[in-house]
Amino acid sequence: MTIQDGRALLAALVGTVLGKDRTAGAMTGLALADSLFTDAAPERVEGGMIAMALNIVLFAELLDRVPTARRWVMAERAAGRGRTLDHGAVRTIRFPAGGTGALPGGADAFARILRPLGYRVAESYPLPRLHMTGHAFRHQSLPAEVPQFFVSELHVAQFDAEFGESAARLFGTSRDPIDPATQAVLALLERRGWLSLAQAQGLLPVIAAAFSRSHDLPALADYALLKSRSAEAAWIATEGNAFNHATERVSDVDAVARRLRQLDYPVKAAVEHSASGRVHQTAFRADPVLRGFRDHDGAVVDREVPGSFYEFITRDIDPATGRIDLAFDSGNATGIFAVTRAAA
């Protein structure tokens, strides 16, 4: 199969969720490694291609929710400049025991999706100031070519009993979007590493829908209590497991940040630099969104809350491997997460 045929196959897969026109826009200027299409064929869609399709869908859906990111990407497309997807970030809830409502607890809810696609946890990162732990899921076959997932868990056990009660009332209502039929297809993919195009097209919309809010609308009182202890818990209360942020890989994040300030984009004040000195990150401040809440009478009322955001990252070469450093950094992550706290 030619590279062109491979891109057409990827577009056919993405199109099951985005449709033809949105798929064309999402893939315009997108950097895609030729290795992604090496073994591609309609009768044998590898896990790496399905993983790339999932990322394209989730990045596109984030642009729908984040006007600042959409304005940036559209301007870059119009100027003929491409982009490389680096990673997407997801926030989850981890109770002391058991699951999160009908969902598996914390990152386990997404490990069962990501493992069949070829991902494994490369490293975990403590985020003690946030009472969270981040897990970097990296693709085993195409680690630098397929975007990573940074899945963080908020540890309810590290908060007081009142927080735990509010968290249980809200997140205990979580429903599981992965039905038995989807579980069977994921098991097949994990066992043999590929699906037919028809199977992959049936799978993608279901797993993409898992990256959303699966619990009930929050009560205003519970939201206020969660927010008083943790801006991250409050964010999950309204946005669920949607991409907290999507990240574009750039060659010089400091230069990008200067350019964004000149263009009056709402970019955070400082660039974050990892302890290794090889990973550099900045981000737009989170765009506000209107979300529904239940008041004390059960009526639904809208409030403005912080939504998702868009991030930029530069990864320098790791001299030990001669390849780009795909690691994350606890300090960087804590600093980046603060853009939703500031918006709140």
N, C-alpha and C positions, 0 to 999 in steps of 0.2 A: 504494500500500500504506500502511495506517495505521501509526502508531508501535507500536500493540499487535500488529499483524500482523508487523512487523519484529522485535519482541522474541520472538515465537513462532518465527520463522524462525531467529533466533540460538540460541534454546533447542534447537531441533531439531538444529542443527549441534553444539552443545556436548554434547548428549545422546548422540551417537554414541560419545563417550569416557566421560562421567561417568554416563550413565544418567539416567532421568527424575528420581528423587528427589534425587540429588546435584546435578543441574543446577538444580533449583528452589532448593535451599539456596545454591548458589554465586551465583545471580543475585539473591537476596533482598537488597534494599537497595543494590544495585550501581548507581552513577551511570553512566548510558549516555546519550551525547549523541544528540539527535534526528537530527543530521546523519548518524549512522551508518546510518540506515535510509532515507535519501532515495531511493536507487535500488534498494532491496532488492526482490527477487522470487525465488520458488523457481527460476525458470529463469535467474536472473542474480544470483548471490551475489558481491558485490564483494570485492576483496582486503582492504579495510578491515574488513569483517565477519568474514572468515576470521581476520584478525589478532586481532580482539577475542576471537573464540572460542578461539583458541590461548592467549591470555593468561588467560582465565577458567579454562581447563583447568589450566594450569600453576600458577596461584595456588591452585586447589583442591587440586592434588596436593601443593603445599608445605604446606598446612594439615594434610594427612594425616601429614606427616613431622615437623611442628613443633608439639608440644603447646601451647607458650606462645602461639604465634600463633593456634592454633585456639581456645584459651580466650578470648583477646581478641576475636576476630571473633564468636564465638558470643555473648559478653556484649553486644557492640555491636548485634548483630541482635536480641537479646531486648529491648534497650532502644529498638528502633526507629530506631537511628542508622545512616545509610548510610555508604558508603565509596567512594572513588575510587581506582582502580588507577593508579599512576604509572609504574613500570617494574619489570622483573625483571632479575636479573644472572646471567650465565653465565660460568664460567671455562673456558678452553681451554689447550692446550699447543701451543707453536710451536717446532718443531725448526729448526736452522739451514738445512736444505734438505729438500725433499720434504714429504710429508704426515705425519699422526700415525696410524701404522698404515694402515688402509684409508680413514681419514677425510682430507679436505682439511686442510691445516695451520691451526691456530689458529682465528681468527674466520672464515676462509673456509668452514669446515664449516657455519656458521650464516648467512653472507651468502647462500649459494645457496638457503636456505629463506626468509629474510626479504625479500630483494629482490623476488621474485614477489608477496609480500603487500603491497608498496608501501613498504618501508623503504629508506632510504639512510643511509650514515654521515654524521651531521651534524658530528661533531667527534671527534678522537682525543685521549686524555689520557695523557701519560707518567706512570708510577707507578714511578719509579726505585728507591725504597727496597724495592719488592717484586719488582723485575726483571720488571715487567709493563707492558703498555700496554692501556688501556681504549678501546673504540670504542662510541660512542653511536649506535645505530640508531634513527632517528626516522621515523615514518610521514609520507609526503609529502602525502597528501591530508587527513589528520586528525591533525596533529602533537600537539595538546594533548589530543585526545579518546581516541586509541588509545595504550596504554602503550608506552613506549620499551623497548628492550633494551640493557643495558649489557654488552657482550661483551668480556671481558678475555683477553689472551694472556699466558701465562708463557713467557719467552724462555729456553729451555734453554741456548742459546749463552752466556748471561751467568753460567753456573755452571761448576764445575770438571768435569774429565773423568769422575770417579767418579759425580758426580750425573748426567751425561749418559748413562752406561752404565745406571744404574738406571732412569732415565726411559725409555730405549729399550726395556729389557726389559719394562717394564710397559705404557707407552702405545703401544708398537709392536704390541700385540695388539689394538688398537682395530678394531672392525668398523663397517661403514657401514650404518646403518639405512635409508638412502635408496636404494631399489632403482630399476632402470631405469624401471619403470612410474610410480613417483612422480616421478622426474626429468622424465618426459614431461608429466605433469600440471602440475608447477611451471612448465615451459617454456611451456605453453599459458596458464597464468594470467599469467605475466609478459608474454606477447605481447599478450593482449587485455584483461587486467585483471579478468576475472570467470570463474566456473565455474557450472555447474548445481549445484543442491543435492546431487544424487547424487554428482557429482564432488567437491564440497567435503567431503561426508561421508566419502568414501573417502580423501581426502587427510589430513584432520585427525588421525586416530589415528596415522598413520605419522609425520607431522612432530612431533607431540607426543611420541612415543616417542624421538625423537632427543635430547630433553632428559633424558638419563639416563646411566648408566655403560655404556659400550660396550666397555671393555677387561676383561681377566681380573681375577680377584681378586688383589690385591697380595700379594707375599711379604713376610713380616714384616721381613726384612732390608732389602729395597728400601724399604719404607715408612719404616723407621727412618732410613735414609740420607737419603731425600727430606725427611723432617720436620726433620732436623738442619740442613738448609740453607734450607728454605722451608716454612712452615706452609701456604702456599697450594698448593704442589705436593702436600703430604700430603693436603690436603682433596680435591683433584681425584682423587688415588689411590683414595679410598674412595667419593666421591660422583659422580665423573665430571662430566658436563655438565648435571646437574640445576640447577634454580634455586638458586644460592648464597643469594640472598635475594629476597623480593618486597617491594615498597614501596607503602605507602598514602600518598596525598597528603592532607594535613590543612591547615587554615587557620592553625594556630598550634602548631608543633611544640614550642616551649618549654612551653606550657600542657599539651600532651599528655604530655610527659616528666614534668612535676611530678605530674600525675594518676597516671601509671603508677607512680611511686615511692611515692605515697601508698597505692596498691593493692598494693604489694609485688611488682610485676612485675620481672623481672631485666633492667632497662634499663641501658644503658651510662651511665657517670658524667657525661659531658659531651655537649652538643649540638654538632655540627660546623657551622661557618659558612663559607661560600665566600669566596674573596678578593673577589668582587664585592659581598658583603654581601646577596645576594638569594636564596641557596639554603641551607636549613638542614635538617640531618638528624640523627636519632638512631635507635637500634635496640635490640631485645632482644639479649641475649647468646645465642649459638648454643646450641640444645638438644643434649645428647649423644645419640648413637645407637649401637646395636650393629652392627658390621660384621664380615664374615668376612675372614680372612687365611689364607694358606698358610704353615705353619711349615716348618722345614728338612726334614721328612720328607714334605711335601706334604699333610699333613692340614689340614683347615679348622678354624681356631680363631676364636672371637669376641673382639673387643676393643671397648671403648667409645671413641668418637672424636667430635670436634665435627661436628655436622650443619649444617643450614641455619638461617636466622633470618629475622626479619620487621623491616622498617625503616619509618620514618615520615619524610616530607619536606614542607617548606613551600617553595613557590616564589613569591617576590614578583614584582610587576610590573616589567618592564624598561622604564624610561622612554624608551628609544630606540625601542621598538616599541609600547608601550602594552599588551602582552600578557604573560602570565606567562613568567618566564625558564625555559626548558626545558633550560638547560645543566647540565653536571655540573662537578665541581671535583676536581682531582687530590688536594688535601689532604684534602677530605672523604672521598673514596673510600678513601684510605690509612687514615684513622681508622676508617671503618666496617668495612673488611676485618679490622681487628684484633680484632673480636669473635669470630671463629673461632679466631684465634691464642690469645686469652685462654682460650677453652674447652679448647684443646689442652693 
